[in-house]
Every structure is written in structure tokens, then in C-alpha cells.
Amino acid sequence: MFPKKVPELTYKEVVTGLKKLEFKKQPGKSTAHEQWKVEGSFRLKKVTVDKHLAPFDKELVHAMAKQAGVPVREFCRLCKDKKYRP
């Protein structure tokens, strides 16, 4: 069901990938989950990140990529790219 070579990602890597996709962290609302949102051309996209579950396994990486609206491989590539500095 999931691609075989989906790496585990750290919280910092996921945040880097979301920033590359122009997501912005929403103000906290006394919950452990962070909400990252981006205004799209058709609708608002939202990704939920639970910092306490890091490093994220392949199922969670797949779920975050789906919420972001990008393929899993592209999401992992954006997260692992060391050249980008937000």
C-alpha cells in the first residue's frame, strides 16, 4: 500500500518541507498538534503535525504528504533537501 522506501522524517525535516511548500504555522490553541495551512488556488490545505510523535514513520509521512496535496516521494525529497534554508 505504501511505497517501500519512505524514510522516517524528523520534526525539523517535516517543517522544512512544509515551509518549501509555503505552508505557515497557525497560532497554537492549547493542543499538542500543530496546524500548518496554505491558501491554495482552489481551497485551503491543512497539515496536522504532532511534534511529540517525531520521528515520523512511513504511515504518518504518507498521511502528511496526502494532506499537503503532493506525492510522497516529492514530499520526502523536499524534507530531506539540505540546500534550502528557510
C-alpha positions in Angstrom: 0.0 0.0 0.0 2.8 2.5 0.9 6.0 3.0 -1.1 8.7 0.7 0.3 11.4 3.4 0.6 9.7 6.1 2.5 12.2 7.3 5.1 11.4 8.3 8.7 11.4 12.0 8.9 12.3 14.2 11.9 10.2 17.1 13.0 12.7 19.6 11.7 12.8 17.9 8.3 9.0 18.0 8.0 8.9 21.7 9.0 11.5 22.4 6.3 9.4 20.6 3.7 6.2 22.4 4.7 7.9 25.8 4.5 9.1 25.0 1.0 5.5 24.3 0.0 4.6 27.7 1.5 2.7 26.4 4.5 2.5 28.6 7.5 2.2 27.5 11.1 -1.0 28.6 12.8 -1.1 30.0 16.3 -1.4 27.4 19.0 -4.7 26.5 20.6 -3.6 24.6 23.7 -3.2 21.3 21.9 -0.2 19.1 21.1 -0.9 19.1 17.4 0.4 21.9 15.2 -1.7 23.1 12.3 0.1 24.2 9.1 -2.0 25.9 6.4 -1.6 27.3 2.9 -4.0 29.2 0.8 -4.3 27.3 -2.5 -5.8 28.4 -5.8 -9.0 26.3 -5.1 -9.2 25.6 -1.4 -7.4 25.8 1.9 -4.9 23.0 2.6 -4.1 22.0 6.2 -1.5 19.6 7.5 -1.6 18.4 11.1 1.8 17.7 12.7 2.2 16.1 16.2 5.6 17.1 17.3 5.6 14.5 20.1 5.5 11.6 17.6 8.7 12.5 15.9 10.5 10.8 14.2 7.5 10.1 11.9 7.1 6.6 10.5 6.2 6.0 6.9 2.4 5.9 7.6 2.5 9.4 9.1 4.8 10.7 6.3 2.3 9.4 3.8 -0.6 11.0 5.6 1.1 14.4 5.8 2.0 14.3 2.1 -1.6 13.5 1.3 -2.8 16.4 3.4 -0.3 18.7 1.7 -1.5 17.5 -1.7 1.8 16.3 -3.0 3.2 12.8 -3.9 5.0 11.1 -1.1 8.3 11.0 -3.0 8.2 14.7 -3.7 7.3 15.5 0.0 10.3 13.4 1.2 12.6 15.0 -1.3 11.6 18.5 -0.1 12.0 17.5 3.5 15.5 15.9 3.0 16.9 18.7 0.8 19.9 20.2 2.8 20.4 23.2 0.4 17.2 25.0 1.4 17.5 27.5 4.3 14.1 28.9 5.5 
